[in-house]
Amino acid sequence: GEVREGVVVKPNMVLEKLRLFLQAHPTYKDIEFMWAELSEDVEITLDEFTNAVSLKMQNLNDPRFALSTGQEIAEKIFSELDVQMSEGITLKELMPSSGSELEDVDRSLLTFNVPLMQFKEVRLESHKKMADGKKSIRFVMNPQFESSEEWSNLREALNPDWEVKSGQESLEVCMHEEHFEVWRHVIRECEMGVPQEFIRHFNGGYEDHPSIGGTYVRSCKEGVQRWVN
């Protein structure tokens, strides 16, 4: 045990086991990696951030902040880090979707593939008027696929704090007028503006037929089958 003022102090066995575990762990032996994983979901508020860094910000050598106080600089940096404007930042928000390594920072364009069959409809948001003249379309998810891996990967890349909103999952995409008109034509010609029906007049879950390609069978605990009459 440790000797303090001539007295042998019995070691804390829990802390000793933790120390041995960390020393043997391939990643956690570097203590900063352990703390990073432990705190990845911990949210830091504006007050906590400014209290911690405002004094250090006074020595920031940046001409953009030449006339700003340390408090004002800290608040400005916080607002840029708080991408979701949730008044809190987490470690996950600070890491780019491209990866956690330094070389991943410059990889701003990523590809996410979401099968068209997972969307319930693609809707023109013609009624919305934006100041810059842009227009938007909305991809509405079929509730059956709201938690699919493809959709989850896309939504978490856009918002690390994303959680499924049952029956409300959608994504709005803004674009210039000329691109909007192209989408208008595609949506009309492909009948994407009405909910997809893989089983005629059936509103509910479905899956591929086990033996007949291009055919689907009902697959859900609850569903509504409507009839023409």
VENTAMO-V545261 format. One record per backbone hydrogen bond with DSSP energy under -1.0 kcal/mol. NH is the residue of the N-H (numbers start at 1). CO is the residue of the C=O. If there is no record, write none. Layout:
BEGIN
nh: {NH	NH}
co: {CO	CO}
END
This chain:
BEGIN
nh: {2	4	7	9	16	17	18	19	20	21	22	23	24	25	29	30	33	34	35	36	37	38	39	42	44	49	50	51	52	53	54	57	59	60	62	65	66	68	73	74	75	76	77	78	79	80	81	82	83	85	89	92	94	99	104	105	107	108	118	119	120	121	122	123	125	128	133	135	137	138	139	140	141	142	145	146	148	152	153	154	155	156	157	158	159	162	168	171	173	175	180	181	182	183	184	185	186	187	188	189	190	192	196	202	203	207	209	215	217	219	224	226}
co: {9	7	4	2	12	13	14	15	16	17	18	19	20	21	25	27	30	30	31	32	33	34	35	39	89	45	46	47	48	49	50	53	56	57	60	62	63	65	69	70	71	72	73	74	75	76	77	78	81	82	44	40	90	96	101	102	104	106	115	116	140	140	192	138	136	125	130	175	173	123	171	121	169	118	142	143	145	148	149	150	151	152	153	154	155	159	165	139	137	135	176	177	178	179	180	181	182	183	184	185	186	187	120	199	224	217	215	212	207	205	203	201}
END
